[in-house]
Amino acid sequence: MNSAVLVNIARFILLLAAQIIIFNNIDFLGYVNPFPYILFIILFPVNGNKSALMISSFFLGIVLDLFSNSGGVHAASCLLLAYFRPYIFKFSFGLSYEYQTVRLNDVLTTERFSFILIAVAIHHLTLFLLEVFQLNFLWDILLRTLLSTAFTIIVCIVLIYIFKPNRR
């Protein structure tokens, strides 16, 4: 087993544990819920196995659903994000993605920020749409998506810089 696989396994376990223990307990006025566990999907290697990403994204979501008692909405949202991830990469990075020279752990640029923003927004919109499952509450869904996306992006960027690998 190489080090990239071990890093991904550790990232999977730590982000899932942090989400279950810490971030599931944060609920500000019913509108702000951070979900930084999706960093696992966002930071998965660009040239990694697509099937492994889909399977691990499903397990990430289903385990969180089991602990949150949310009936599969996290699994569906994670799978949708994992499926659209290559298209978001292509939209945000263009030719850099084609040549697979993308690294999200480097300095935050507009390309990296746009990738994180789009990925988090897709996940959150899907999650809240499936959670409520009524378009009568469309404004409520959009407000929850907007506020939770902003807070999740802040938490994700802080976590990326805290655990940024050292350059030697």
N, C-alpha and C positions, 0 to 999 in steps of 0.2 A: 504494500500500500504506500503510495507516495504521499508527500506532505500536503498537497492540495486537497486530497480526499480527507485527510485527517483534519485539516483546517475547516473544511465544509461540514464535517460531522460535528466538530466542536461548536461551530457557529450555529448550526441547527439546534443543538441541545441548549446552548446558552441563551439564544434569542427566544426560544420557546419557553424556557424556564423564566426568563425575565418578563415575558409577556404575561404568563400565568400568575406569577407571584406579585409583580409590581404593577404593570401597566393595565391589567384588567380591573384593578381597583381604582383607577383614575377615571372619574366621570364628572366633568365640570358642567353643571347646569343641564345635563342631559344632552349636550351638543358636542363636547370635546372629549373624544376617546382616542388616545394614541395607540397605534398598532405598529410599533417598530419591528415586529417579528418578520415583516415582509422584506427586511434587509437581507434575509437569507436568499430570497429570490432575486433581489436587485444585485447583490454582490456575487452571485453564482458566476463562475468563470465563463467568459464570452465563448471560448472554444470548448466548453464542457459538453458532456453528453446531454442532448436534448431530452431523451427519454428519462434519464436519471433526474433531470430538473423537473419534468412533469410528475414523476412518481414521488419524488421527495416533496414537491409543492403540495401534492394531494395529502401526503401524510402529515405535513406541517399543519395544513388547514384542518384535517380531520381530528388530530390530537387536540388542537385548540378548541374545536367544536365540542369535543368530549368534555373538556374542562370548563367550557363556558356555557354548555347546555344550549347551544345555538342552532342545532338542527342542520348543519351542513353548509351554512352560508360562508363560513371562512374557507372551507374546502373548495367551494365553487369559485369564490373570489381569487384564491391563490392559483387555481388552475387556469382561470382566465388571464391573470397577470402573467403566468409562466408561458401561456400560449402566445400572447401578444408581445412578449419581451423582445424577440428579434426585430419586430417591426418598430418598436419604440427605439431600439438601438439604431436602426437604420435611419429613422426620422431625426434623431438627436445628433448622431455622430457622422452620418453620411459615409464618406470613403474610409474614414478611420475604422468604422465597423467592418467594412468590406475586407480590409487588410488585417483585421483582428488586432489592432494596436490600442484598444480601449482599456483603460485602467480607471476604475471609479475611486480608488483609494488615494489618488493624487490630489493636487490642489483643485479646489472647487472652481470650475469654469462654467460658462453659460451652457455648454453642451451637457456637462454632468448634472447641473442643476435642472435643466429641462428634462433630462431622462428621469431623474428622481421624482420630479413634480408630476410628470405624465403617468409614471408607474404607480405612484401613490394615489393619484386622483382616480385612475381606472379601478384600482383595488377598492378604494373607499366608496366610490359611486356604486359599484356592483354590490358591495357588502351591504350598504344601507338600502339599496333598492330591494334586494332579496330579503333583508331583515323585515322591512315594513310591508312590502309586497302589495302596496296600494298607491295608485297615483293620486289619490285624494290628498296625500301628504307630500306632494312634490316639493313645495317650498321648504318644508321641514327637512326632507331628504337632502336637498341642495345645500341648505344651511349647515346641516351636520357634516356633509361631505366637505364643504369649504373650510369650516373651522377645524375639523379633525385632520384634514390634509395639511393645513398650515402647521398645526402642532406636531403631527407625525414627521413632517419634513425637518422641523427644527430638531426633534429628538434624533432622527436618523443621521443628520449631519453631525451632531454632537457625538453620537456613537461612532461614526466613521472616523472622526478625528481623534477620539480617545484611543481607539484600538487600531490606529493606522500602523502598518508594518514599518519597521525602521529600514532606512536605506543605508547600505554599507558600501 
